[in-house]
Amino acid sequence: MLKWLKQYWHPQSITFWGGVFSLAVAFAQIAGFTHPAWGHLAQTITILTGGTVTASPAQLIATGLGLLGIRAKLGELQQLQQSQQQVPK
């Protein structure tokens, strides 16, 4: 199972971190961190979701998973290109 997850792990990619961050904000919204009692954390999440909390957690989760999936496919394409360059013609 770890091999399957390894294709999605690209911590040096901005796309990867965009997906992770989108998921983190979604789970923070689900947990209720946007309540005013949370102070600065609530303000930060509000700013990161566009100034208002109109981006639903479902939208953020879909976006995060999409970004992680795109990053995995880009990684596969890079590996394919590298393997084709190593093959002598």
C-alpha positions in Angstrom: 0.0 0.0 0.0 2.9 2.4 0.7 4.0 2.0 -3.0 0.6 3.2 -4.1 0.8 6.3 -1.9 4.4 7.0 -2.9 3.3 8.2 -6.3 1.3 11.1 -4.7 4.2 12.2 -2.4 6.1 15.0 -4.0 7.0 17.5 -1.2 9.2 19.6 -3.5 6.2 20.5 -5.7 4.1 23.6 -5.3 1.2 21.6 -6.8 1.5 19.0 -4.0 1.5 21.7 -1.3 -1.4 23.5 -2.9 -3.4 20.3 -2.7 -2.4 19.5 0.9 -3.1 23.1 2.0 -6.6 23.0 0.3 -7.4 19.8 2.2 -6.1 21.2 5.4 -8.3 24.3 5.1 -11.3 22.1 4.2 -10.8 20.0 7.3 -10.4 23.1 9.4 -13.7 24.4 8.2 -15.4 21.0 8.9 -13.9 21.0 12.4 -15.4 24.5 13.0 -12.2 26.5 13.1 -13.9 29.4 11.3 -15.9 30.2 14.4 -15.0 33.7 15.7 -13.9 32.3 19.0 -10.8 30.9 17.3 -9.6 34.5 16.6 -6.6 34.7 14.3 -7.0 31.2 12.9 -10.6 31.9 11.9 -9.4 35.2 10.2 -6.7 33.4 8.4 -9.0 30.7 7.1 -11.5 33.3 6.0 -8.8 35.2 4.1 -7.5 32.0 2.5 -10.9 31.0 1.2 -11.4 34.3 -0.6 -12.4 36.8 2.1 -15.6 35.0 2.9 -16.3 31.5 3.9 -18.1 30.7 0.6 -15.8 28.0 -0.6 -17.4 24.9 0.8 -15.3 22.1 2.4 -16.5 19.8 -0.4 -15.1 22.2 -3.1 -11.8 22.5 -1.2 -11.5 18.7 -0.8 -12.2 18.1 -4.5 -9.7 20.8 -5.5 -7.0 19.3 -3.1 -7.5 15.8 -4.3 -7.4 17.0 -7.9 -4.1 18.8 -7.4 -2.6 15.8 -5.8 -3.8 13.6 -8.7 -2.4 16.0 -11.3 1.0 16.1 -9.4 1.1 12.3 -9.4 0.5 12.1 -13.2 3.1 14.8 -13.8 5.6 12.7 -11.8 4.8 9.6 -13.9 5.3 11.6 -17.1 8.7 12.9 -15.9 9.8 9.4 -15.1 8.7 8.2 -18.5 10.6 11.0 -20.2 13.7 10.2 -18.2 13.5 6.5 -19.0 13.1 7.2 -22.8 16.2 9.5 -22.7 18.3 6.7 -21.2 17.4 4.1 -23.8 20.0 4.2 -26.6 18.7 4.6 -30.1 
